[in-house]
Amino acid sequence: MDYFKKHKFDVSKFRLGMRTFKTGVAVFIVLLVFAIFGWRGLQIGALTAVFSLREDFDQSVHFGVSRILGNSIGGFFALLFFIVNQYFNGAYWVTLFLVPVMTMLTIMTNVAMENKSGVIGGVSAMLIITLSIAPGETFMYVFTRIFETFIGVFIAILVNYDIDRIKSFLSRRRKSPDKAVDQ
């Protein structure tokens, strides 16, 4: 039970930091964009925005690209699974043996492509698609999921870039108040 002793609530650490604020803004924009366009699957876009929003713009871009690549790899192996599964008329033994193989192939492909940070997202995409999506909807769902991921990544990167620019602008104005008055 010593494991939980370090997890006591510290009021002094309960504060709104910039990364937390940017994450909330990114989730808000994802929800707004999906509502405006009437898109489904906003949970994937919102989760991707949360996962992709990193300390700075460059890290957000790096992680976002990694996530899109990982989901694409997982989606590819999910499609491959459904092709084989359809050939065997959806027999459960195909799922029993092929899903673990596709899991391993998703991991191996991500690692071979120097995309270790995309492994979890890729495997998650592959498992969600293979284990919860009706066979007739698979092909479209793979592309929809990758699109939703792309939207979440794009919004996270945009929010990170724009808020960092605003923060930098305000910081420059605070450092040189004379120039702000002259303008």
Backbone as JSON Lines, residues from 0, in Angstrom:
{"i":0,"aa":"M","n":[0.82,-1.21,0.0],"ca":[0.0,0.0,0.0],"c":[0.86,1.27,0.0]}
{"i":1,"aa":"D","n":[2.16,1.13,0.06],"ca":[3.04,2.3,-0.01],"c":[3.0,2.96,-1.38]}
{"i":2,"aa":"Y","n":[2.48,2.26,-2.34],"ca":[2.41,2.8,-3.7],"c":[1.56,4.06,-3.78]}
{"i":3,"aa":"F","n":[0.55,4.15,-2.95],"ca":[-0.39,5.26,-3.03],"c":[0.0,6.45,-2.15]}
{"i":4,"aa":"K","n":[0.98,6.3,-1.3],"ca":[1.37,7.39,-0.4],"c":[1.89,8.6,-1.15]}
{"i":5,"aa":"K","n":[2.56,8.39,-2.26],"ca":[3.11,9.52,-3.01],"c":[2.03,10.26,-3.83]}
{"i":6,"aa":"H","n":[0.83,9.75,-3.86],"ca":[-0.22,10.34,-4.67],"c":[-1.21,11.17,-3.85]}
{"i":7,"aa":"K","n":[-0.71,11.87,-2.87],"ca":[-1.56,12.75,-2.08],"c":[-1.78,14.05,-2.84]}
{"i":8,"aa":"F","n":[-2.95,14.62,-2.66],"ca":[-3.31,15.87,-3.33],"c":[-2.55,17.03,-2.72]}
{"i":9,"aa":"D","n":[-1.81,17.76,-3.57],"ca":[-1.05,18.93,-3.14],"c":[-1.7,20.17,-3.73]}
{"i":10,"aa":"V","n":[-2.35,20.95,-2.89],"ca":[-3.09,22.13,-3.33],"c":[-2.18,23.11,-4.07]}
{"i":11,"aa":"S","n":[-0.93,23.22,-3.67],"ca":[-0.02,24.18,-4.32],"c":[0.28,23.8,-5.77]}
{"i":12,"aa":"K","n":[0.09,22.55,-6.12],"ca":[0.34,22.11,-7.5],"c":[-0.93,22.11,-8.34]}
{"i":13,"aa":"F","n":[-2.05,22.44,-7.74],"ca":[-3.33,22.48,-8.45],"c":[-3.47,23.86,-9.07]}
{"i":14,"aa":"R","n":[-2.94,24.01,-10.3],"ca":[-2.96,25.3,-10.98],"c":[-3.12,25.07,-12.48]}
{"i":15,"aa":"L","n":[-3.55,26.12,-13.14],"ca":[-3.73,26.06,-14.58],"c":[-2.44,26.52,-15.25]}
{"i":16,"aa":"G","n":[-1.71,25.57,-15.82],"ca":[-0.49,25.9,-16.55],"c":[-0.81,26.14,-18.01]}
{"i":17,"aa":"M","n":[0.19,26.62,-18.74],"ca":[-0.01,26.95,-20.16],"c":[-0.34,25.71,-20.99]}
{"i":18,"aa":"R","n":[0.33,24.6,-20.75],"ca":[0.05,23.4,-21.54],"c":[-1.37,22.89,-21.27]}
{"i":19,"aa":"T","n":[-1.81,22.96,-20.02],"ca":[-3.17,22.55,-19.68],"c":[-4.19,23.47,-20.34]}
{"i":20,"aa":"F","n":[-3.9,24.77,-20.32],"ca":[-4.79,25.73,-20.98],"c":[-4.87,25.45,-22.48]}
{"i":21,"aa":"K","n":[-3.71,25.24,-23.12],"ca":[-3.69,24.96,-24.56],"c":[-4.44,23.67,-24.87]}
{"i":22,"aa":"T","n":[-4.34,22.69,-24.01],"ca":[-5.05,21.43,-24.21],"c":[-6.56,21.66,-24.18]}
{"i":23,"aa":"G","n":[-7.03,22.43,-23.22],"ca":[-8.45,22.76,-23.14],"c":[-8.93,23.51,-24.36]}
{"i":24,"aa":"V","n":[-8.13,24.46,-24.84],"ca":[-8.48,25.21,-26.04],"c":[-8.55,24.27,-27.24]}
{"i":25,"aa":"A","n":[-7.58,23.37,-27.38],"ca":[-7.55,22.42,-28.51],"c":[-8.79,21.52,-28.49]}
{"i":26,"aa":"V","n":[-9.16,21.0,-27.33],"ca":[-10.35,20.14,-27.22],"c":[-11.6,20.95,-27.59]}
{"i":27,"aa":"F","n":[-11.69,22.19,-27.12],"ca":[-12.82,23.05,-27.47],"c":[-12.93,23.22,-28.98]}
{"i":28,"aa":"I","n":[-11.82,23.5,-29.64],"ca":[-11.84,23.72,-31.1],"c":[-12.21,22.43,-31.84]}
{"i":29,"aa":"V","n":[-11.69,21.29,-31.38],"ca":[-12.06,20.01,-32.01],"c":[-13.57,19.81,-31.9]}
{"i":30,"aa":"L","n":[-14.13,19.99,-30.71],"ca":[-15.57,19.81,-30.51],"c":[-16.37,20.78,-31.39]}
{"i":31,"aa":"L","n":[-15.89,22.01,-31.48],"ca":[-16.57,23.01,-32.29],"c":[-16.52,22.65,-33.78]}
{"i":32,"aa":"V","n":[-15.35,22.3,-34.27],"ca":[-15.2,21.95,-35.69],"c":[-16.06,20.73,-36.06]}
{"i":33,"aa":"F","n":[-16.02,19.71,-35.2],"ca":[-16.81,18.51,-35.49],"c":[-18.31,18.82,-35.46]}
{"i":34,"aa":"A","n":[-18.72,19.72,-34.55],"ca":[-20.14,20.09,-34.49],"c":[-20.55,20.9,-35.72]}
{"i":35,"aa":"I","n":[-19.71,21.84,-36.12],"ca":[-20.02,22.69,-37.27],"c":[-20.2,21.85,-38.53]}
{"i":36,"aa":"F","n":[-19.32,20.87,-38.73],"ca":[-19.37,20.06,-39.94],"c":[-20.24,18.8,-39.79]}
{"i":37,"aa":"G","n":[-20.76,18.57,-38.59],"ca":[-21.62,17.41,-38.37],"c":[-20.87,16.09,-38.46]}
{"i":38,"aa":"W","n":[-19.59,16.09,-38.11],"ca":[-18.79,14.87,-38.17],"c":[-18.99,14.05,-36.91]}
{"i":39,"aa":"R","n":[-18.94,12.75,-37.08],"ca":[-18.98,11.83,-35.93],"c":[-17.54,11.54,-35.52]}
{"i":40,"aa":"G","n":[-17.38,10.84,-34.42],"ca":[-16.04,10.42,-34.01],"c":[-15.23,11.5,-33.35]}
{"i":41,"aa":"L","n":[-15.91,12.46,-32.76],"ca":[-15.17,13.55,-32.15],"c":[-14.27,13.1,-31.0]}
{"i":42,"aa":"Q","n":[-14.55,11.94,-30.41],"ca":[-13.7,11.47,-29.31],"c":[-12.29,11.18,-29.81]}
{"i":43,"aa":"I","n":[-12.15,10.66,-31.05],"ca":[-10.82,10.39,-31.6],"c":[-10.08,11.7,-31.85]}
{"i":44,"aa":"G","n":[-10.76,12.67,-32.44],"ca":[-10.15,13.97,-32.68],"c":[-9.74,14.65,-31.38]}
{"i":45,"aa":"A","n":[-10.63,14.6,-30.38],"ca":[-10.33,15.25,-29.09],"c":[-9.17,14.55,-28.38]}
{"i":46,"aa":"L","n":[-9.2,13.23,-28.35],"ca":[-8.1,12.49,-27.71],"c":[-6.77,12.74,-28.43]}
{"i":47,"aa":"T","n":[-6.82,12.77,-29.75],"ca":[-5.6,13.02,-30.5],"c":[-5.06,14.41,-30.22]}
{"i":48,"aa":"A","n":[-5.94,15.39,-30.09],"ca":[-5.49,16.74,-29.75],"c":[-4.8,16.75,-28.39]}
{"i":49,"aa":"V","n":[-5.38,16.03,-27.43],"ca":[-4.78,15.96,-26.09],"c":[-3.41,15.28,-26.16]}
{"i":50,"aa":"F","n":[-3.35,14.14,-26.86],"ca":[-2.08,13.41,-26.95],"c":[-1.03,14.19,-27.72]}
{"i":51,"aa":"S","n":[-1.44,14.93,-28.73],"ca":[-0.49,15.6,-29.62],"c":[0.0,16.93,-29.08]}
{"i":52,"aa":"L","n":[-0.75,17.54,-28.18],"ca":[-0.34,18.84,-27.67],"c":[0.8,18.64,-26.67]}
{"i":53,"aa":"R","n":[1.97,19.04,-27.07],"ca":[3.18,18.86,-26.27],"c":[3.69,20.21,-25.78]}
{"i":54,"aa":"E","n":[4.88,20.2,-25.19],"ca":[5.44,21.4,-24.58],"c":[5.61,22.54,-25.57]}
{"i":55,"aa":"D","n":[5.97,22.22,-26.81],"ca":[6.17,23.28,-27.79],"c":[5.74,22.81,-29.18]}
{"i":56,"aa":"F","n":[5.8,23.72,-30.12],"ca":[5.35,23.47,-31.48],"c":[6.07,22.28,-32.12]}
{"i":57,"aa":"D","n":[7.4,22.27,-32.05],"ca":[8.17,21.2,-32.69],"c":[7.83,19.82,-32.13]}
{"i":58,"aa":"Q","n":[7.69,19.73,-30.82],"ca":[7.33,18.44,-30.21],"c":[5.91,18.03,-30.6]}
{"i":59,"aa":"S","n":[5.02,18.99,-30.74],"ca":[3.65,18.68,-31.17],"c":[3.64,18.15,-32.6]}
{"i":60,"aa":"V","n":[4.42,18.77,-33.47],"ca":[4.5,18.31,-34.86],"c":[5.08,16.9,-34.9]}
{"i":61,"aa":"H","n":[6.17,16.68,-34.17],"ca":[6.82,15.36,-34.16],"c":[5.85,14.28,-33.66]}
{"i":62,"aa":"F","n":[5.2,14.54,-32.54],"ca":[4.29,13.54,-31.98],"c":[3.06,13.35,-32.87]}
{"i":63,"aa":"G","n":[2.57,14.44,-33.44],"ca":[1.4,14.35,-34.32],"c":[1.67,13.51,-35.55]}
{"i":64,"aa":"V","n":[2.82,13.74,-36.19],"ca":[3.19,12.93,-37.35],"c":[3.32,11.47,-36.95]}
{"i":65,"aa":"S","n":[3.92,11.23,-35.81],"ca":[4.1,9.88,-35.3],"c":[2.75,9.21,-35.07]}
{"i":66,"aa":"R","n":[1.81,9.95,-34.54],"ca":[0.47,9.4,-34.27],"c":[-0.27,9.07,-35.57]}
{"i":67,"aa":"I","n":[-0.2,9.96,-36.55],"ca":[-0.85,9.71,-37.83],"c":[-0.22,8.49,-38.51]}
{"i":68,"aa":"L","n":[1.11,8.4,-38.48],"ca":[1.78,7.25,-39.08],"c":[1.39,5.96,-38.36]}
{"i":69,"aa":"G","n":[1.4,5.99,-37.03],"ca":[1.02,4.8,-36.24],"c":[-0.4,4.35,-36.53]}
{"i":70,"aa":"N","n":[-1.33,5.3,-36.58],"ca":[-2.73,4.95,-36.88],"c":[-2.88,4.43,-38.3]}
{"i":71,"aa":"S","n":[-2.11,4.96,-39.22],"ca":[-2.16,4.48,-40.61],"c":[-1.66,3.04,-40.69]}
{"i":72,"aa":"I","n":[-0.6,2.75,-39.98],"ca":[-0.06,1.38,-39.95],"c":[-1.07,0.44,-39.3]}
{"i":73,"aa":"G","n":[-1.63,0.84,-38.17],"ca":[-2.65,0.02,-37.51],"c":[-3.87,-0.17,-38.41]}
{"i":74,"aa":"G","n":[-4.27,0.88,-39.11],"ca":[-5.4,0.79,-40.03],"c":[-5.12,-0.16,-41.18]}
{"i":75,"aa":"F","n":[-3.9,-0.13,-41.69],"ca":[-3.52,-1.04,-42.77],"c":[-3.65,-2.5,-42.33]}
{"i":76,"aa":"F","n":[-3.12,-2.81,-41.14],"ca":[-3.2,-4.19,-40.67],"c":[-4.63,-4.59,-40.31]}
{"i":77,"aa":"A","n":[-5.45,-3.63,-39.88],"ca":[-6.87,-3.93,-39.65],"c":[-7.56,-4.28,-40.96]}
{"i":78,"aa":"L","n":[-7.26,-3.53,-42.02],"ca":[-7.83,-3.85,-43.33],"c":[-7.38,-5.23,-43.8]}
{"i":79,"aa":"L","n":[-6.12,-5.52,-43.6],"ca":[-5.59,-6.84,-43.97],"c":[-6.32,-7.94,-43.2]}
{"i":80,"aa":"F","n":[-6.55,-7.71,-41.92],"ca":[-7.3,-8.66,-41.1],"c":[-8.69,-8.9,-41.69]}
{"i":81,"aa":"F","n":[-9.4,-7.82,-42.02],"ca":[-10.76,-7.98,-42.52],"c":[-10.82,-8.68,-43.88]}
{"i":82,"aa":"I","n":[-9.82,-8.48,-44.69],"ca":[-9.76,-9.2,-45.98],"c":[-9.63,-10.69,-45.73]}
{"i":83,"aa":"V","n":[-8.7,-11.06,-44.86],"ca":[-8.51,-12.48,-44.54],"c":[-9.74,-13.03,-43.82]}
{"i":84,"aa":"N","n":[-10.27,-12.29,-42.86],"ca":[-11.44,-12.73,-42.09],"c":[-12.65,-12.94,-43.0]}
{"i":85,"aa":"Q","n":[-12.82,-12.07,-43.96],"ca":[-13.93,-12.21,-44.9],"c":[-13.76,-13.47,-45.76]}
{"i":86,"aa":"Y","n":[-12.55,-13.77,-46.13],"ca":[-12.27,-14.98,-46.92],"c":[-12.71,-16.24,-46.17]}
{"i":87,"aa":"F","n":[-12.57,-16.21,-44.84],"ca":[-12.97,-17.35,-44.0],"c":[-14.36,-17.15,-43.39]}
{"i":88,"aa":"N","n":[-15.17,-16.29,-43.99],"ca":[-16.56,-16.05,-43.56],"c":[-16.7,-15.63,-42.09]}
{"i":89,"aa":"G","n":[-15.75,-14.86,-41.59],"ca":[-15.84,-14.33,-40.23],"c":[-15.69,-15.36,-39.13]}
{"i":90,"aa":"A","n":[-15.03,-16.46,-39.41],"ca":[-14.84,-17.5,-38.39],"c":[-14.03,-16.93,-37.22]}
{"i":91,"aa":"Y","n":[-14.48,-17.23,-36.0],"ca":[-13.84,-16.65,-34.82],"c":[-12.38,-17.07,-34.67]}
{"i":92,"aa":"W","n":[-12.07,-18.27,-35.1],"ca":[-10.68,-18.72,-34.98],"c":[-9.73,-17.81,-35.75]}
{"i":93,"aa":"V","n":[-10.21,-17.17,-36.81],"ca":[-9.38,-16.22,-37.56],"c":[-9.05,-15.03,-36.66]}
{"i":94,"aa":"T","n":[-10.06,-14.51,-35.96],"ca":[-9.84,-13.41,-35.01],"c":[-8.89,-13.85,-33.91]}
{"i":95,"aa":"L","n":[-9.13,-15.02,-33.37],"ca":[-8.32,-15.54,-32.26],"c":[-6.83,-15.6,-32.61]}
{"i":96,"aa":"F","n":[-6.52,-16.0,-33.81],"ca":[-5.11,-16.13,-34.18],"c":[-4.55,-14.92,-34.93]}
{"i":97,"aa":"L","n":[-5.37,-14.29,-35.75],"ca":[-4.85,-13.22,-36.6],"c":[-4.72,-11.88,-35.88]}
{"i":98,"aa":"V","n":[-5.6,-11.55,-34.96],"ca":[-5.5,-10.26,-34.25],"c":[-4.18,-10.16,-33.47]}
{"i":99,"aa":"P","n":[-3.77,-11.2,-32.74],"ca":[-2.45,-11.1,-32.09],"c":[-1.3,-10.95,-33.1]}
{"i":100,"aa":"V","n":[-1.41,-11.64,-34.24],"ca":[-0.37,-11.51,-35.26],"c":[-0.36,-10.08,-35.82]}
{"i":101,"aa":"M","n":[-1.54,-9.51,-36.07],"ca":[-1.62,-8.14,-36.57],"c":[-1.12,-7.14,-35.52]}
{"i":102,"aa":"T","n":[-1.34,-7.44,-34.26],"ca":[-0.81,-6.61,-33.18],"c":[0.71,-6.6,-33.25]}
{"i":103,"aa":"M","n":[1.3,-7.77,-33.36],"ca":[2.76,-7.86,-33.44],"c":[3.29,-7.17,-34.69]}
{"i":104,"aa":"L","n":[2.62,-7.35,-35.82],"ca":[3.06,-6.72,-37.06],"c":[2.96,-5.19,-36.98]}
{"i":105,"aa":"T","n":[1.92,-4.7,-36.32],"ca":[1.78,-3.26,-36.14],"c":[2.94,-2.72,-35.31]}
{"i":106,"aa":"I","n":[3.27,-3.39,-34.23],"ca":[4.4,-2.97,-33.39],"c":[5.7,-3.04,-34.18]}
{"i":107,"aa":"M","n":[5.94,-4.17,-34.83],"ca":[7.19,-4.37,-35.57],"c":[7.35,-3.34,-36.69]}
{"i":108,"aa":"T","n":[6.28,-3.03,-37.39],"ca":[6.36,-2.06,-38.48],"c":[6.66,-0.67,-37.95]}
{"i":109,"aa":"N","n":[5.99,-0.27,-36.87],"ca":[6.27,1.04,-36.27],"c":[7.72,1.13,-35.8]}
{"i":110,"aa":"V","n":[8.2,0.1,-35.14],"ca":[9.58,0.1,-34.65],"c":[10.56,0.15,-35.82]}
{"i":111,"aa":"A","n":[10.28,-0.64,-36.87],"ca":[11.16,-0.68,-38.05],"c":[11.18,0.66,-38.78]}
{"i":112,"aa":"M","n":[10.12,1.43,-38.62],"ca":[10.05,2.75,-39.26],"c":[10.47,3.87,-38.31]}
{"i":113,"aa":"E","n":[11.17,3.5,-37.22],"ca":[11.63,4.47,-36.22],"c":[10.46,5.3,-35.68]}
{"i":114,"aa":"N","n":[9.34,4.65,-35.43],"ca":[8.14,5.32,-34.95],"c":[7.67,4.69,-33.64]}
{"i":115,"aa":"K","n":[8.58,4.57,-32.69],"ca":[8.22,3.94,-31.41],"c":[7.12,4.69,-30.68]}
{"i":116,"aa":"S","n":[7.09,6.01,-30.81],"ca":[6.05,6.78,-30.11],"c":[4.68,6.59,-30.75]}
{"i":117,"aa":"G","n":[4.61,5.97,-31.93],"ca":[3.33,5.7,-32.59],"c":[2.81,4.3,-32.34]}
{"i":118,"aa":"V","n":[3.56,3.48,-31.58],"ca":[3.18,2.09,-31.35],"c":[1.83,1.98,-30.65]}
{"i":119,"aa":"I","n":[1.66,2.67,-29.54],"ca":[0.41,2.56,-28.76],"c":[-0.79,3.01,-29.58]}
{"i":120,"aa":"G","n":[-0.68,4.15,-30.26],"ca":[-1.77,4.63,-31.09],"c":[-2.08,3.68,-32.24]}
{"i":121,"aa":"G","n":[-1.03,3.13,-32.85],"ca":[-1.22,2.2,-33.95],"c":[-1.9,0.91,-33.53]}
{"i":122,"aa":"V","n":[-1.45,0.37,-32.42],"ca":[-2.06,-0.86,-31.9],"c":[-3.49,-0.58,-31.44]}
{"i":123,"aa":"S","n":[-3.7,0.56,-30.81],"ca":[-5.06,0.93,-30.38],"c":[-5.99,1.02,-31.58]}
{"i":124,"aa":"A","n":[-5.54,1.69,-32.63],"ca":[-6.36,1.81,-33.84],"c":[-6.67,0.44,-34.41]}
{"i":125,"aa":"M","n":[-5.66,-0.4,-34.52],"ca":[-5.85,-1.73,-35.1],"c":[-6.83,-2.55,-34.25]}
{"i":126,"aa":"L","n":[-6.68,-2.54,-32.95],"ca":[-7.56,-3.32,-32.08],"c":[-8.98,-2.78,-32.08]}
{"i":127,"aa":"I","n":[-9.15,-1.47,-32.03],"ca":[-10.49,-0.89,-32.04],"c":[-11.2,-1.24,-33.34]}
{"i":128,"aa":"I","n":[-10.48,-1.13,-34.44],"ca":[-11.09,-1.42,-35.74],"c":[-11.44,-2.9,-35.87]}
{"i":129,"aa":"T","n":[-10.49,-3.77,-35.54],"ca":[-10.73,-5.2,-35.74],"c":[-11.74,-5.77,-34.75]}
{"i":130,"aa":"L","n":[-11.81,-5.24,-33.55],"ca":[-12.64,-5.86,-32.52],"c":[-13.97,-5.16,-32.27]}
{"i":131,"aa":"S","n":[-14.18,-3.99,-32.85],"ca":[-15.44,-3.31,-32.53],"c":[-16.19,-2.76,-33.73]}
{"i":132,"aa":"I","n":[-15.64,-2.84,-34.89],"ca":[-16.29,-2.27,-36.06],"c":[-16.88,-3.39,-36.91]}
{"i":133,"aa":"A","n":[-18.12,-3.2,-37.35],"ca":[-18.79,-4.2,-38.2],"c":[-18.0,-4.39,-39.5]}
{"i":134,"aa":"P","n":[-17.87,-5.62,-39.97],"ca":[-17.07,-5.89,-41.17],"c":[-17.42,-5.04,-42.38]}
{"i":135,"aa":"G","n":[-18.67,-4.71,-42.59],"ca":[-19.06,-3.91,-43.75],"c":[-18.61,-2.46,-43.67]}
{"i":136,"aa":"E","n":[-18.29,-1.98,-42.48],"ca":[-17.91,-0.58,-42.28],"c":[-16.41,-0.38,-42.16]}
{"i":137,"aa":"T","n":[-15.65,-1.43,-42.26],"ca":[-14.22,-1.39,-41.96],"c":[-13.43,-0.43,-42.83]}
{"i":138,"aa":"F","n":[-13.54,-0.57,-44.13],"ca":[-12.73,0.22,-45.04],"c":[-12.93,1.71,-44.78]}
{"i":139,"aa":"M","n":[-14.17,2.14,-44.71],"ca":[-14.47,3.55,-44.49],"c":[-14.02,4.0,-43.1]}
{"i":140,"aa":"Y","n":[-14.19,3.13,-42.11],"ca":[-13.82,3.5,-40.75],"c":[-12.32,3.75,-40.63]}
{"i":141,"aa":"V","n":[-11.5,2.96,-41.31],"ca":[-10.05,3.15,-41.26],"c":[-9.71,4.56,-41.73]}
{"i":142,"aa":"F","n":[-10.26,4.96,-42.86],"ca":[-9.95,6.29,-43.39],"c":[-10.57,7.39,-42.53]}
{"i":143,"aa":"T","n":[-11.73,7.13,-41.98],"ca":[-12.36,8.11,-41.09],"c":[-11.52,8.31,-39.84]}
{"i":144,"aa":"R","n":[-11.05,7.22,-39.27],"ca":[-10.23,7.31,-38.06],"c":[-8.94,8.07,-38.32]}
{"i":145,"aa":"I","n":[-8.3,7.79,-39.45],"ca":[-7.06,8.5,-39.8],"c":[-7.37,9.99,-40.01]}
{"i":146,"aa":"F","n":[-8.49,10.3,-40.64],"ca":[-8.9,11.69,-40.84],"c":[-9.15,12.38,-39.5]}
{"i":147,"aa":"E","n":[-9.88,11.71,-38.61],"ca":[-10.16,12.27,-37.28],"c":[-8.86,12.52,-36.53]}
{"i":148,"aa":"T","n":[-7.92,11.6,-36.65],"ca":[-6.61,11.75,-36.02],"c":[-5.89,12.96,-36.61]}
{"i":149,"aa":"F","n":[-5.92,13.08,-37.93],"ca":[-5.29,14.21,-38.59],"c":[-5.88,15.54,-38.09]}
{"i":150,"aa":"I","n":[-7.2,15.62,-37.98],"ca":[-7.85,16.84,-37.5],"c":[-7.38,17.18,-36.08]}
{"i":151,"aa":"G","n":[-7.35,16.18,-35.2],"ca":[-6.89,16.41,-33.83],"c":[-5.45,16.89,-33.78]}
{"i":152,"aa":"V","n":[-4.59,16.27,-34.59],"ca":[-3.18,16.67,-34.65],"c":[-3.07,18.09,-35.18]}
{"i":153,"aa":"F","n":[-3.77,18.37,-36.27],"ca":[-3.72,19.7,-36.89],"c":[-4.15,20.78,-35.91]}
{"i":154,"aa":"I","n":[-5.23,20.55,-35.19],"ca":[-5.71,21.55,-34.24],"c":[-4.74,21.71,-33.08]}
{"i":155,"aa":"A","n":[-4.17,20.62,-32.58],"ca":[-3.19,20.72,-31.49],"c":[-1.98,21.53,-31.93]}
{"i":156,"aa":"I","n":[-1.49,21.27,-33.12],"ca":[-0.33,22.01,-33.64],"c":[-0.68,23.48,-33.83]}
{"i":157,"aa":"L","n":[-1.85,23.74,-34.38],"ca":[-2.29,25.12,-34.6],"c":[-2.43,25.88,-33.28]}
{"i":158,"aa":"V","n":[-3.06,25.25,-32.3],"ca":[-3.23,25.9,-31.0],"c":[-1.87,26.15,-30.35]}
{"i":159,"aa":"N","n":[-0.99,25.15,-30.4],"ca":[0.33,25.31,-29.81],"c":[1.09,26.44,-30.48]}
{"i":160,"aa":"Y","n":[1.05,26.49,-31.78],"ca":[1.75,27.55,-32.53],"c":[1.18,28.92,-32.24]}
{"i":161,"aa":"D","n":[-0.14,29.05,-32.33],"ca":[-0.77,30.35,-32.14],"c":[-0.63,30.87,-30.71]}
{"i":162,"aa":"I","n":[-0.84,30.02,-29.73],"ca":[-0.74,30.48,-28.35],"c":[0.71,30.8,-28.01]}
{"i":163,"aa":"D","n":[1.66,30.03,-28.53],"ca":[3.08,30.35,-28.3],"c":[3.44,31.7,-28.94]}
{"i":164,"aa":"R","n":[2.88,31.98,-30.11],"ca":[3.13,33.29,-30.76],"c":[2.52,34.42,-29.93]}
{"i":165,"aa":"I","n":[1.32,34.23,-29.43],"ca":[0.67,35.25,-28.61],"c":[1.47,35.48,-27.33]}
{"i":166,"aa":"K","n":[1.89,34.39,-26.71],"ca":[2.69,34.48,-25.49],"c":[4.0,35.23,-25.75]}
{"i":167,"aa":"S","n":[4.65,34.93,-26.86],"ca":[5.9,35.58,-27.22],"c":[5.67,37.07,-27.49]}
{"i":168,"aa":"F","n":[4.59,37.38,-28.18],"ca":[4.24,38.78,-28.47],"c":[4.02,39.56,-27.18]}
{"i":169,"aa":"L","n":[3.24,38.98,-26.27],"ca":[2.97,39.66,-25.0],"c":[4.23,39.81,-24.17]}
{"i":170,"aa":"S","n":[5.11,38.81,-24.23],"ca":[6.37,38.87,-23.49],"c":[7.24,40.01,-24.03]}
{"i":171,"aa":"R","n":[7.3,40.16,-25.34],"ca":[8.08,41.25,-25.93],"c":[7.5,42.62,-25.56]}
{"i":172,"aa":"R","n":[6.19,42.7,-25.51],"ca":[5.54,43.97,-25.14],"c":[5.82,44.33,-23.69]}
{"i":173,"aa":"R","n":[5.85,43.34,-22.82],"ca":[6.13,43.6,-21.41],"c":[7.57,44.04,-21.21]}
{"i":174,"aa":"K","n":[8.49,43.5,-21.99],"ca":[9.91,43.83,-21.85],"c":[10.22,45.23,-22.37]}
{"i":175,"aa":"S","n":[9.48,45.7,-23.34],"ca":[9.76,47.03,-23.9],"c":[8.49,47.87,-23.93]}
{"i":176,"aa":"P","n":[8.06,48.36,-22.77],"ca":[6.82,49.13,-22.7],"c":[6.91,50.46,-23.45]}
{"i":177,"aa":"D","n":[8.12,51.02,-23.6],"ca":[8.28,52.3,-24.3],"c":[7.87,52.18,-25.76]}
{"i":178,"aa":"K","n":[8.23,51.06,-26.39],"ca":[7.89,50.85,-27.8],"c":[6.39,50.67,-27.98]}
{"i":179,"aa":"A","n":[5.75,50.06,-27.01],"ca":[4.31,49.85,-27.1],"c":[3.56,51.18,-27.05]}
{"i":180,"aa":"V","n":[4.08,52.13,-26.26],"ca":[3.45,53.44,-26.12],"c":[3.66,54.25,-27.4]}
{"i":181,"aa":"D","n":[4.86,54.15,-27.99],"ca":[5.18,54.91,-29.2],"c":[4.35,54.47,-30.41]}
{"i":182,"aa":"Q","n":[3.94,53.26,-30.43],"ca":[3.23,52.76,-31.61],"c":[1.84,53.17,-31.6]}
